[in-house]
Amino acid sequence: MKHVEHTFKAVFDKNSKILILGTLPSVKSRESDFYYGHPQNRFWKVIGAITRCSEYRTIEEKKKMLLENNIAIWDTIASCDIIGSSDSSIKNVVPSDLTSILDNSNIKKIYVNGGKAYQLYNKYSLKKTGIEAIKLPSASPANARYSLDKLIEEWQVIV
């Protein structure tokens, strides 16, 4: 068990209408210093497909893709104790404060990337935001039940 602090900023601007929340950056994401950094995570492929964007190799290109499509991303957890990248091991959660995103954007809908993010959002953030989150299937490589095509189909609701 290791105590982990979320170290990178949310991606959003005043035009963001959709907020996608994960749980906490994985070990690989923390190493790459950006969201969904594990090479087998399908998040960027899914977002690229539904926004019809193919240029998203660098962090700057990923940010541009999100912001041009009015999408914001962040996580439900500011810090916690965790074993590796295992959502099931998460303990001692300090939730993220979503106020700055919601006060400085045009967020109309909140989506969560997977069941654990959904559970954490409902437990810690729903009462504060007053916005019901919509649960999407996790883009994590651990979610083998969903093919890339099936994920893209399910995630189409955000655009």
N, C-alpha and C positions, 0 to 999 in steps of 0.2 A: 504494500500500500504506500502510495506516494502522494504528498499534498501538491496539487497543481493549481497555479494561478493562470487565468486567461490573460494572455499577454498582447494580443493584437486587437486593433480597433474594429468596430462595426463598419461595414461598407454601406453607406447610404448618402443621400443628399435630399434637398428640399422637395424634389420631384418624386421620390420613392413612394410607391403606392402599395407595394407588396413586401412583407417582411417574412423571410424564411429563417427559422431558428433550428439549430442543431442542439446537441447537448454541450459538448466541450471539444476543442480540437484534439485529434488523435496524436499519438506520439509522432507520427510522420508529419502531420500538419504543423505541430510545434517545431519540428526540425526545419521545415521549409518556411516557417513563419507566415503561413497563410492557410486559409480554410480549405478543407478537403484535399490535403496534400498527399494522401496515400495514392500511389499510382493506380491501384485497382479500385479506388472509390469512383463511383459512376456519376457523382454530382455534376461535374463540369460537362460531361458528355450529355447528360440529361438537359441541363440548362442550355447548352449549345444547340441541341436539337430543337427544343421548344421555342427558342428565340431565333432560330435559323442563323446562328452565328458560328463560323468555323475558326475564327481567329481568337484563340484564348489560351495560348501557351504560357505567357508570362503573367505575373501577378497584375501588372498594369492592364493587360488585355482582358483579364478576367474581371477586374473592377469596371473597366469600360463597358464590357458586355452587360454586366448587371445594371449599371447606372443608366445606360441607354435604353434599357427595358424597364426602368422604374422599379427595379428589384433591390431590396436591401437584404443583407445577411448578417446574422450574429448568432449568439448561442444563449441558451437558457441559464448556463452556469458561469459565474464569475470565478469561483474556486471550489475545489472539493478534494477529497481523498479518492484515489482511483488506482487500480492495478492495470498498468499498461494503458490500453485504449478501450478496456472493457466497460461498456455502459452498465452492465449488470453488477459491477463492483463498486459503483459510485456511492460514496457516503459523505456525511458532513458537508452538505451543499450550502454554498452561499450563492443565491440566485443573482443573475445579471439584473441591473437596473435598466429597464427599457425606456425610462422617461425621456432621456436625451434624444433617442431615435424618434419616439412618438411626438415629442414637442417640436422637432426640427425637420419634419418630413410630412408627407401627405398619406401616411399608411392607412389603408382601408381594410386590408385583410392580412391575417397572420397565418402562415402555414408552418408546420413543424416537420422536420425530416426524421421520421421514425417514431416508434412507440415510446421510448424513454424520454425523448424531447417533449412529446405530447404530455406525458405524465408529469414531468417537471414543470412545464409551462402551467398546466392546470393547478398544480399544487402551490406554486410560488408567485405566479404572475397574473393569472386571469382576473383575480379580484382587483388588482391595481390597474390593469389596462381596460377591463370591461369588454375586451374583444375576444370572442370565441375563436380558438385556433382550429384549423383544419389539418387533420393528420394525413400526411403522405407516407407512402412506404419508404423505408430507409434506403438511401443510395449507397450505403456501406457495402463493401465486399462480403461482409458477414451475412448479409441478407440474400442468401442463395435462392430463395423462393421466387424472386423476381428477376426475369431476364432484363437486359437493357431495354428492349422494345416494350416490355410490359411497364417498366418504370416510366419511360417516356410517355406512354399512353396515360398512366395514372397522374403524372405531373402536369399534363396538358391543362388542367384546371386553373393553373396560375396565370395563364396568358389570355 
